Amino acid sequence: MSDKDSILELVKSSYSNAPSYKQDYCGLPENYKDITTLQQLLESNYKYRPTKIQLRENLIAKIKNNENPFKGIIGFEETVIPAVKRALLAGHDILFVGHIGQGKTKLAEILSENLLSPIPVVEGTITNDIPTEMPYSHLISLLQDKDIHRALPEFFVSKDCEEIIKNNKLNTKIKWIDGKARYRYILATPDISVKDLVGQIDVVKVIKKGIEVFDIDSYSPGYLLQARYGILCLDELPVLDPRKQVALLSVLQEGRFTTGAYPVFFRPDVKIIATANPIDYTHSGKIIEPLADRLRSHIETHYPRSLDDEILILIQEIDMLVRKNTFLPIFILKTVARIFQSLRNNPEVNNERGVSVRSTIHSLEIIIGEVEVKRSVLNDVPTIPRLSDIYCMFQSSKFELDEIEDTTENKINFLNNTINEIIRETAREYFAKFIDSEDLLNIKKEFKNKVFTVLQNQYQKQQQQRQKKLVSSPPNFKSNTDGSNISNSSGSDSMGGSLLYSDQLKQFPFTGKIVNRAMEKIKDEQTEYIRKARNANISTNLEYLDHNNETIGDFDKHEETMATIIELFLEYLRFSNPPILDRKENTFEYMEI
């Protein structure tokens, strides 16, 4: 048999016969990693399965195997995820409607990564060209060095792909790309053009190659073909003007599109997932009616509805930047999460704009940065946030005031008031249940005529004190048991020079017992949240790691851990009924009443 005949026989057999392989995922050969050339692909009788079928069948397989294809999505288990499953099983394109920072685009990414099977493309192409998706006669022509006779003006593979197959024949390299590589994200902005979406005639190609304007060689693909056989996420769809939205209609209705006057049809086989903010979605004309109709499933998203969900999202999404020797107490995470939940539910905050979960995440990252600036970098101590570090978060807190003028000053005051309220709530949660009136009386006696110095940067202050033998007006806590303001006129702290919290606590033995009791509760809670995070397949960021990335069990022995819990307790004493302690105007300084 001649080479020509053997090629004809191989291609004919591949196109006409059923797959010769067992499937792993939908349409995926069990031994796909061994298939690296066009010849091996043809010998396997590979058959591509359309995107919507892959999504549907792989979802069904995971449901049957009790696998979770939505790992990393928290808080949507009973609301959004069931709706997404219904949409995928129905083969629908989806419009997610929700405020900023609700995980809409993350959902689209997860679907691509977990529910699309790897596909074989010709290595070196940008439009995910599957060689066996071109007509039988086209492939034969390429393998026999002949020009393709195009009976219909339809695009199957790029000109680059055709040239690669012509040059390499059956030895053409095949690369398997997964769903993650077939995900394309587009943020809809006013400057996106129709040509960006559907492609364009490349004048440079026309001039350099001397080809006809309407020859397929002159075409440069747009986003739709770059996302071929995958998912195209159009973020903030209403921002696209109606003319650009029309360009998507034929894709959704007929599965094909043309580029302006260019007389070639394109079949991208792409699943479109779009997002919209409610204020835009409901605004008349923002999404043209035919397009909204063809995005068959409209699914509303929402912010985390429970504190636990927001904390787990924090743990999952925070960028730790390969930090070592860092510990995140759960009560700090609770405080940060509650602040933003409070902002979202506050009638004085513009809820139409939303308060993104990203603000929660970014604020925790900023707080950790504050710890590094104030203490850990210069003094080589563990990076452990305290309540006094939280007030730096304004730079990452994105919200808009509604009832009062939205000025920087008003927003700072509003945020600081919210922080104070949430700190009080968190402090009461940890101490109110196991401290009785007799305990408070003993604490009052301990604080009479004494101060407890609280500083973010007590290490630098300590060093300055040693050098100058004087610290000017340190912030302090004092008791109000006798109703008088007792000043510390010397400017020194209660330990005659030591500003370390653990040293100062020796002057308050009963308070120390309360702090140690709280420590045990906090350790148990930390362990519980580590368990919850692991159950959700989240890398916890909650264990205390040293510089060698090894877990330290006795984190309670460290000065910084003691300091953060002592501050929590002092805040409780400030908010007890009646209050025992008060705080100075400076948000990081405390004094007795």
C-alpha positions as CSV (number, residue, x, y, z in Angstrom):
1,M,0.0,0.0,0.0
2,S,1.4,3.4,-1.0
3,D,1.9,6.2,1.5
4,K,-1.0,8.1,-0.1
5,D,-3.3,5.1,0.3
6,S,-2.2,4.5,3.9
7,I,-3.0,8.1,4.8
8,L,-6.4,7.9,3.1
9,E,-7.1,4.6,5.0
10,L,-6.0,6.0,8.3
11,V,-8.0,9.2,8.1
12,K,-11.1,7.4,6.7
13,S,-11.0,4.8,9.5
14,S,-10.5,7.5,12.2
15,Y,-13.4,9.6,11.0
16,S,-15.9,6.7,10.4
17,N,-15.2,4.4,13.3
18,A,-16.1,4.7,17.0
19,P,-13.4,5.7,19.5
20,S,-11.0,2.8,20.2
21,Y,-10.3,4.0,23.8
22,K,-11.9,3.9,27.2
23,Q,-13.0,7.3,28.4
24,D,-11.8,8.8,31.6
25,Y,-13.7,12.1,31.6
26,C,-16.2,12.9,28.9
27,G,-14.6,12.3,25.5
28,L,-11.1,11.9,27.1
29,P,-9.1,8.8,26.2
30,E,-7.9,7.0,29.3
31,N,-4.3,7.0,27.9
32,Y,-4.5,10.5,26.5
33,K,-1.0,11.5,27.8
34,D,0.5,8.9,25.5
35,I,-1.1,10.5,22.4
36,T,1.4,13.1,21.3
37,T,1.2,13.1,17.5
38,L,-1.5,13.5,14.8
39,Q,-1.0,9.9,13.8
40,Q,-1.6,8.6,17.3
41,L,-4.7,10.8,17.5
42,L,-6.1,9.4,14.3
43,E,-5.3,5.8,15.3
44,S,-7.3,6.3,18.5
45,N,-10.3,7.4,16.4
46,Y,-10.6,10.4,18.7
47,K,-14.0,12.1,18.8
48,Y,-14.4,15.6,20.3
49,R,-17.4,16.1,22.6
50,P,-19.0,19.6,22.6
51,T,-18.4,22.0,25.5
52,K,-21.9,21.9,26.9
53,I,-21.9,18.1,26.7
54,Q,-18.6,17.9,28.6
55,L,-19.9,20.2,31.3
56,R,-23.1,18.2,31.6
57,E,-21.6,14.7,31.6
58,N,-18.6,15.5,33.8
59,L,-21.0,17.1,36.3
60,I,-23.2,14.0,36.3
61,A,-20.1,11.8,36.8
62,K,-19.0,13.9,39.8
63,I,-22.4,13.9,41.3
64,K,-22.6,10.1,41.0
65,N,-19.1,9.8,42.6
66,N,-20.0,12.2,45.4
67,E,-17.3,14.6,44.3
68,N,-17.5,18.3,44.7
69,P,-16.8,20.2,41.5
70,F,-17.2,23.5,43.3
71,K,-14.2,23.3,45.6
72,G,-13.2,26.8,46.7
73,I,-16.7,28.2,46.5
74,I,-18.0,28.9,50.0
75,G,-21.4,30.0,51.2
76,F,-23.3,29.1,48.0
77,E,-24.0,25.4,48.8
78,E,-27.7,25.9,49.4
79,T,-28.4,28.8,47.0
80,V,-26.2,29.4,44.0
81,I,-24.6,26.0,43.4
82,P,-27.9,24.1,43.0
83,A,-29.0,26.8,40.4
84,V,-25.7,26.4,38.5
85,K,-26.0,22.6,38.5
86,R,-29.5,22.9,37.0
87,A,-28.2,25.3,34.3
88,L,-25.3,23.1,33.3
89,L,-27.5,20.0,33.1
90,A,-29.9,22.0,30.9
91,G,-27.0,23.2,28.7
92,H,-27.7,26.9,29.4
93,D,-25.4,29.9,29.0
94,I,-25.5,31.8,32.3
95,L,-25.8,35.3,33.6
96,F,-24.6,35.8,37.2
97,V,-26.3,38.9,38.8
98,G,-24.7,40.2,42.0
99,H,-22.7,43.0,43.6
100,I,-18.9,43.3,43.3
101,G,-16.8,40.7,45.2
102,Q,-19.4,37.9,45.4
103,G,-17.3,35.3,43.6
104,K,-19.1,35.4,40.2
105,T,-15.9,35.2,38.0
106,K,-14.4,32.6,40.4
107,L,-17.4,30.4,39.8
108,A,-16.7,30.6,36.0
109,E,-13.1,29.7,36.6
110,I,-14.0,26.7,38.8
111,L,-16.4,25.4,36.1
112,S,-13.6,25.5,33.5
113,E,-11.0,23.9,35.8
114,N,-13.2,21.1,37.1
115,L,-15.8,20.2,34.5
116,L,-14.0,20.5,31.1
117,S,-12.1,17.5,29.8
118,P,-8.6,18.0,28.3
119,I,-8.7,18.3,24.5
120,P,-6.0,17.7,21.8
121,V,-4.9,20.8,19.9
122,V,-2.1,21.3,17.4
123,E,0.9,22.7,19.3
124,G,1.6,26.3,18.4
125,T,-1.9,27.5,17.6
126,I,-3.8,30.1,19.6
127,T,-7.4,29.1,18.6
128,N,-7.4,25.7,20.2
129,D,-7.3,23.9,16.8
130,I,-8.4,20.3,17.0
131,P,-7.2,18.7,13.8
132,T,-10.0,16.1,13.6
133,E,-12.6,18.8,13.8
134,M,-11.8,19.9,10.2
135,P,-13.6,18.1,7.4
136,Y,-12.2,14.8,6.2
137,S,-11.3,16.2,2.8
138,H,-9.5,19.2,4.4
139,L,-7.2,17.0,6.5
140,I,-6.5,14.7,3.5
141,S,-5.5,17.7,1.4
142,L,-3.1,19.0,4.1
143,L,-1.5,15.5,4.6
144,Q,-1.0,15.2,0.8
145,D,0.4,18.8,0.3
146,K,-2.6,19.9,-1.6
147,D,-4.6,23.2,-1.4
148,I,-7.9,22.9,0.5
149,H,-11.0,23.2,-1.7
150,R,-13.4,25.2,0.4
151,A,-17.0,24.4,-0.7
152,L,-18.4,26.6,2.1
153,P,-17.0,29.8,3.7
154,E,-16.5,28.2,7.1
155,F,-13.5,28.4,9.5
156,F,-12.4,25.1,11.1
157,V,-8.8,25.6,12.0
158,S,-6.4,28.5,11.7
159,K,-4.1,29.1,8.8
160,D,-1.2,28.5,11.2
161,C,-2.6,25.1,12.0
162,E,-2.9,24.2,8.4
163,E,0.7,25.2,7.7
164,I,1.9,23.1,10.7
165,I,0.1,20.0,9.5
166,K,1.3,20.5,5.9
167,N,4.9,20.8,7.1
168,N,4.8,17.9,9.7
169,K,2.2,15.6,8.3
170,L,1.4,12.7,10.7
171,N,4.2,13.8,13.0
172,T,2.4,17.0,13.8
173,K,2.7,17.6,17.6
174,I,-0.4,17.3,19.6
175,K,-0.8,19.0,23.0
176,W,-3.6,18.3,25.4
177,I,-4.9,21.4,27.1
178,D,-7.2,21.3,30.2
179,G,-10.2,23.4,31.1
180,K,-8.1,26.1,32.8
181,A,-6.3,26.8,29.6
182,R,-9.6,27.1,27.7
183,Y,-11.0,29.8,30.0
184,R,-10.9,33.3,28.7
185,Y,-11.8,36.3,30.9
186,I,-12.9,39.7,29.5
187,L,-13.7,42.7,31.6
188,A,-16.3,44.6,29.5
189,T,-15.0,48.1,29.0
190,P,-16.2,50.8,26.7
191,D,-13.1,50.5,24.6
192,I,-13.7,46.9,23.6
193,S,-14.7,46.8,20.0
194,V,-16.7,44.3,17.9
195,K,-13.5,43.4,16.2
196,D,-12.0,42.5,19.6
197,L,-14.8,40.0,20.1
198,V,-15.2,38.4,16.6
199,G,-11.8,39.1,15.0
200,Q,-10.8,41.3,12.1
201,I,-9.2,41.5,8.7
202,D,-5.5,42.1,9.4
203,V,-4.3,44.7,6.9
204,V,-0.6,44.0,7.7
205,K,-1.2,40.4,6.6
206,V,-2.8,41.6,3.4
207,I,0.0,43.9,2.6
208,K,2.9,41.5,3.6
209,K,1.5,38.4,2.0
210,G,-0.2,40.0,-1.0
211,I,-3.4,38.1,-0.3
212,E,-6.9,39.1,-1.0
213,V,-8.8,41.0,1.7
214,F,-11.4,38.3,2.1
215,D,-9.0,35.4,2.0
216,I,-9.0,33.4,5.2
217,D,-5.2,34.1,5.5
218,S,-6.1,37.7,6.3
219,Y,-8.2,36.9,9.4
220,S,-6.9,37.5,13.0
221,P,-9.1,35.8,15.6
222,G,-10.9,37.6,18.4
223,Y,-11.9,36.6,21.9
224,L,-14.6,34.3,20.8
225,L,-12.3,32.0,18.9
226,Q,-9.5,32.3,21.4
227,A,-12.0,30.8,23.9
228,R,-13.0,28.1,21.5
229,Y,-14.1,24.8,23.0
230,G,-14.1,26.4,26.4
231,I,-15.7,29.1,28.6
232,L,-15.8,32.8,27.8
233,C,-16.4,34.9,30.9
234,L,-17.8,38.4,30.1
235,D,-17.5,40.4,33.3
236,E,-19.8,43.4,33.7
237,L,-21.7,42.6,30.4
238,P,-24.0,45.7,30.6
239,V,-21.0,47.9,30.1
240,L,-20.8,46.7,26.4
241,D,-22.9,48.9,24.2
242,P,-25.9,47.4,22.3
243,R,-23.9,47.1,19.0
244,K,-21.3,44.9,20.7
245,Q,-23.9,42.9,22.5
246,V,-25.5,42.1,19.2
247,A,-22.3,40.4,18.1
248,L,-22.9,37.7,20.7
249,L,-26.4,36.9,19.6
250,S,-25.6,34.5,16.8
251,V,-23.1,32.6,19.0
252,L,-25.8,32.0,21.6
253,Q,-28.6,31.3,19.1
254,E,-26.9,29.5,16.2
255,G,-23.4,28.6,17.7
256,R,-21.7,30.6,14.9
257,F,-20.8,34.2,13.9
258,T,-19.3,36.3,11.2
259,T,-16.9,39.2,11.4
260,G,-18.5,42.2,9.7
261,A,-18.5,41.8,5.9
262,Y,-16.0,38.9,6.1
263,P,-17.7,36.0,4.3
264,V,-16.5,33.2,6.5
265,F,-18.6,31.5,9.3
266,F,-17.0,30.6,12.6
267,R,-18.2,28.0,15.1
268,P,-16.5,28.6,18.4
269,D,-18.4,26.1,20.5
270,V,-18.0,28.3,23.5
271,K,-20.0,28.4,26.7
272,I,-20.7,32.1,27.6
273,I,-20.9,33.0,31.3
274,A,-21.6,36.7,31.8
275,T,-21.9,38.8,35.0
276,A,-23.8,41.9,35.8
277,N,-24.2,44.2,38.8
278,P,-27.9,44.5,39.9
279,I,-28.0,48.2,39.5
280,D,-26.9,47.8,35.8
281,Y,-28.9,44.6,35.2
282,T,-32.2,46.2,36.2
283,H,-31.5,49.5,34.4
284,S,-33.6,49.6,31.2
285,G,-31.5,49.0,28.1
286,K,-28.3,48.0,29.8
287,I,-28.6,44.4,28.4
288,I,-30.4,44.2,25.2
289,E,-33.5,42.1,25.5
290,P,-32.6,39.4,22.9
291,L,-29.3,38.8,24.5
292,A,-30.7,38.6,28.0
293,D,-33.3,36.1,26.7
294,R,-30.6,33.9,25.1
295,L,-28.5,33.9,28.4
296,R,-31.1,31.3,29.5
297,S,-30.3,31.1,33.2
298,H,-30.0,34.2,35.3
299,I,-28.6,33.3,38.7
300,E,-28.4,35.8,41.6
301,T,-25.3,35.6,43.8
302,H,-24.9,37.1,47.3
303,Y,-22.4,38.0,50.0
304,P,-21.6,35.4,52.7
305,R,-24.6,35.0,54.9
306,S,-22.8,33.6,57.9
307,L,-19.8,34.7,59.9
308,D,-18.2,31.2,59.4
309,D,-18.5,31.5,55.7
310,E,-16.8,34.8,55.5
311,I,-14.0,33.6,57.8
312,L,-13.4,30.6,55.7
313,I,-13.2,32.8,52.6
314,L,-10.7,35.0,54.4
315,I,-8.6,32.0,55.3
316,Q,-8.8,30.7,51.7
317,E,-8.2,33.9,49.8
318,I,-5.7,35.9,51.8
319,D,-2.3,36.2,50.1
320,M,0.3,35.3,52.8
321,L,3.2,36.0,50.4
322,V,5.1,33.0,51.7
323,R,5.3,34.6,55.2
324,K,6.8,32.6,58.0
325,N,6.5,33.0,61.8
326,T,3.0,34.3,61.4
327,F,-0.2,33.5,63.4
328,L,-3.7,34.7,62.7
329,P,-5.9,34.4,65.8
330,I,-9.5,33.5,65.0
331,F,-10.9,36.4,67.1
332,I,-9.0,38.8,64.9
333,L,-10.5,37.2,61.8
334,K,-14.0,37.4,63.5
335,T,-13.5,41.0,64.2
336,V,-12.5,41.9,60.6
337,A,-15.3,39.8,59.1
338,R,-17.9,41.3,61.4
339,I,-16.8,44.8,60.5
340,F,-17.6,44.3,56.8
341,Q,-20.8,42.4,57.5
342,S,-21.8,45.3,59.6
343,L,-21.0,47.8,56.8
344,R,-23.0,45.8,54.3
345,N,-26.1,45.8,56.5
346,N,-25.8,49.4,57.6
347,P,-28.5,51.6,56.2
348,E,-26.0,54.5,56.0
349,V,-23.9,52.6,53.5
350,N,-24.8,52.6,49.9
351,N,-25.9,49.0,49.4
352,E,-26.5,49.4,45.7
353,R,-22.7,49.6,45.3
354,G,-22.1,46.8,47.7
355,V,-19.2,46.1,50.1
356,S,-17.0,43.5,48.5
357,V,-15.6,40.5,50.2
358,R,-12.4,41.6,48.6
359,S,-12.4,44.5,51.0
360,T,-12.5,42.0,53.9
361,I,-9.5,40.1,52.4
362,H,-7.5,43.2,51.5
363,S,-8.0,44.7,54.9
364,L,-6.7,41.6,56.7
365,E,-3.7,41.7,54.4
366,I,-3.2,45.4,55.3
367,I,-3.5,44.6,59.1
368,I,-0.7,42.0,58.7
369,G,1.4,44.6,56.9
370,E,0.7,47.0,59.8
371,V,2.1,44.4,62.3
372,E,5.2,44.0,60.1
373,V,5.7,47.8,60.0
374,K,5.2,48.4,63.7
375,R,6.8,45.3,65.3
376,S,7.8,42.1,63.6
377,V,10.2,43.2,60.9
378,L,12.4,45.5,63.0
379,N,12.2,43.4,66.2
380,D,12.3,39.9,64.7
381,V,9.2,38.8,66.6
382,P,6.2,36.7,65.3
383,T,3.7,38.5,63.1
384,I,0.5,38.3,65.1
385,P,-2.2,41.0,64.7
386,R,-3.7,42.8,67.7
387,L,-6.9,44.8,68.0
388,S,-4.9,48.0,68.1
389,D,-3.6,47.1,64.6
390,I,-7.0,47.1,63.0
391,Y,-7.5,50.9,62.7
392,C,-5.2,51.0,59.7
393,M,-7.7,49.3,57.4
394,F,-9.2,52.5,56.0
395,Q,-7.0,52.3,52.9
396,S,-8.5,49.0,51.9
397,S,-12.1,49.5,53.1
398,K,-14.1,50.3,50.0
399,F,-17.6,51.5,50.7
400,E,-19.8,54.5,49.9
401,L,-21.8,56.5,52.5
402,D,-25.4,57.1,51.5
403,E,-27.2,59.0,54.3
404,I,-24.4,61.5,55.0
405,E,-21.9,63.2,52.8
406,D,-19.4,60.7,51.4
407,T,-16.2,62.5,52.4
408,T,-12.9,61.0,53.5
409,E,-13.3,62.4,57.0
410,N,-16.9,61.1,57.4
411,K,-15.8,57.7,56.1
412,I,-12.9,57.4,58.5
413,N,-15.1,58.4,61.5
414,F,-17.8,56.0,60.3
415,L,-15.4,53.2,59.9
416,N,-13.7,53.8,63.3
417,N,-17.1,53.9,65.0
418,T,-18.0,50.6,63.4
419,I,-14.6,49.1,64.4
420,N,-15.3,50.1,68.1
421,E,-18.7,48.6,68.0
422,I,-17.4,45.3,66.6
423,I,-14.5,45.1,69.0
424,R,-16.9,45.5,71.9
425,E,-19.1,42.7,70.4
426,T,-16.1,40.4,70.0
427,A,-14.6,41.1,73.4
428,R,-17.9,40.4,75.1
429,E,-18.2,37.1,73.2
430,Y,-15.0,35.8,74.7
431,F,-15.3,37.0,78.3
432,A,-18.8,37.8,79.3
433,K,-19.8,34.1,79.8
434,F,-17.1,33.2,82.3
435,I,-16.5,36.4,84.2
436,D,-18.9,37.2,87.1
437,S,-19.4,40.2,89.3
438,E,-16.9,38.9,91.9
439,D,-14.2,38.6,89.2
440,L,-14.8,42.2,88.1
441,L,-14.5,43.4,91.7
442,N,-11.1,41.6,92.0
443,I,-10.0,43.2,88.7
444,K,-11.0,46.6,89.9
445,K,-8.9,46.2,93.0
446,E,-5.9,45.2,90.9
447,F,-6.1,48.2,88.6
448,K,-6.5,50.8,91.4
449,N,-3.6,53.3,91.2
450,K,-2.0,51.2,88.5
451,V,-1.5,51.6,84.7
452,F,-1.2,49.0,81.9
453,T,0.8,50.4,79.0
454,V,-0.5,49.3,75.6
455,L,1.6,50.1,72.5
456,Q,1.8,48.7,69.0
457,N,5.5,49.4,69.0
458,Q,6.5,48.7,72.6
459,Y,9.8,47.2,71.5
460,Q,11.0,50.5,69.9
461,K,9.7,52.4,72.9
462,Q,11.5,50.1,75.2
463,Q,14.7,50.7,73.4
464,Q,14.2,54.5,73.5
465,Q,13.4,54.3,77.2
466,R,16.7,52.5,77.8
467,Q,18.6,55.1,75.8
468,K,16.9,58.2,77.2
469,K,15.6,56.7,80.5
470,L,12.3,58.4,79.8
471,V,9.2,57.6,77.8
472,S,7.0,60.6,77.3
473,S,3.4,60.1,78.2
474,P,2.8,56.4,77.4
475,P,-0.8,55.4,76.8
476,N,-2.2,53.5,79.7
477,F,-5.1,51.8,81.4
478,K,-6.1,53.0,84.9
479,S,-9.0,51.9,87.1
480,N,-11.9,54.2,87.8
481,T,-12.6,52.6,91.2
482,D,-12.3,55.9,93.1
483,G,-13.8,58.1,90.4
484,S,-10.6,60.1,90.0
485,N,-8.2,60.5,87.1
486,I,-4.8,59.3,88.3
487,S,-2.0,60.4,86.0
488,N,1.4,58.8,85.5
489,S,3.3,62.0,85.7
490,S,6.7,60.4,85.5
491,G,5.9,59.0,82.1
492,S,7.3,55.6,83.0
493,D,5.2,52.5,82.9
494,S,4.0,50.4,85.8
495,M,6.9,48.0,85.6
496,G,9.5,50.7,86.1
497,G,10.7,50.4,82.6
498,S,9.4,47.2,81.0
499,L,6.8,47.6,78.4
500,L,6.4,43.9,77.6
501,Y,2.8,42.8,78.2
502,S,3.9,39.6,79.9
503,D,6.0,41.6,82.4
504,Q,3.3,44.1,83.1
505,L,0.8,41.3,83.6
506,K,2.8,40.2,86.7
507,Q,1.5,43.2,88.5
508,F,-2.1,41.9,87.8
509,P,-2.1,38.3,89.0
510,F,-5.9,37.9,89.0
511,T,-6.1,39.4,85.5
512,G,-3.4,37.0,84.5
513,K,-5.6,34.0,85.5
514,I,-8.5,35.3,83.4
515,V,-6.2,35.8,80.4
516,N,-4.9,32.2,80.8
517,R,-8.4,30.9,80.9
518,A,-9.2,32.8,77.8
519,M,-6.0,31.4,76.2
520,E,-7.3,27.9,76.5
521,K,-10.7,28.8,74.9
522,I,-8.9,30.5,72.1
523,K,-6.6,27.6,71.5
524,D,-9.6,25.2,71.3
525,E,-11.4,27.6,68.9
526,Q,-8.2,27.8,66.7
527,T,-8.1,24.0,66.5
528,E,-11.8,23.9,65.6
529,Y,-11.4,26.4,62.7
530,I,-8.4,24.5,61.4
531,R,-10.6,21.4,61.2
532,K,-13.4,23.4,59.4
533,A,-10.9,24.8,56.9
534,R,-9.4,21.3,56.2
535,N,-12.9,19.9,55.7
536,A,-13.4,22.6,53.1
537,N,-10.1,21.7,51.4
538,I,-8.6,25.0,52.4
539,S,-4.9,25.6,53.3
540,T,-5.6,27.0,56.7
541,N,-3.0,29.8,57.4
542,L,-4.1,29.3,61.0
543,E,-1.3,27.3,62.5
544,Y,1.5,29.2,64.0
545,L,4.6,28.5,61.8
546,D,8.2,29.3,62.6
547,H,10.9,30.4,60.2
548,N,11.4,26.8,59.1
549,N,7.7,26.5,58.2
550,E,7.2,24.1,61.1
551,T,4.2,24.2,63.3
552,I,4.7,25.5,66.8
553,G,2.3,23.9,69.3
554,D,2.8,26.3,72.2
555,F,2.0,29.5,70.5
556,D,0.6,30.8,73.9
557,K,4.2,31.0,75.2
558,H,5.1,33.9,72.9
559,E,4.9,37.5,74.0
560,E,3.0,38.5,70.9
561,T,0.3,36.0,71.4
562,M,-0.1,37.1,75.0
563,A,-0.2,40.7,73.9
564,T,-3.0,40.2,71.4
565,I,-5.2,38.3,74.0
566,I,-4.4,40.9,76.7
567,E,-5.6,43.7,74.4
568,L,-8.8,41.7,73.8
569,F,-9.4,41.4,77.5
570,L,-8.7,45.1,78.2
571,E,-11.2,46.0,75.5
572,Y,-13.7,43.8,77.4
573,L,-13.0,45.7,80.6
574,R,-13.6,48.9,78.8
575,F,-17.0,47.7,77.7
576,S,-18.0,45.9,80.9
577,N,-21.1,47.1,82.8
578,P,-20.1,49.3,84.6
579,P,-16.9,49.9,82.6
580,I,-13.6,49.4,84.5
581,L,-11.3,50.9,82.0
582,D,-11.4,53.6,79.4
583,R,-9.4,54.5,76.4
584,K,-7.7,57.8,75.4
585,E,-8.7,59.6,72.2
586,N,-5.8,58.1,70.3
587,T,-7.2,54.8,69.1
588,F,-4.0,52.9,70.1
589,E,-3.7,54.4,73.6
590,Y,-5.5,53.5,76.8
591,M,-5.9,55.2,80.2
592,E,-7.9,54.6,83.3
593,I,-11.0,56.7,84.0
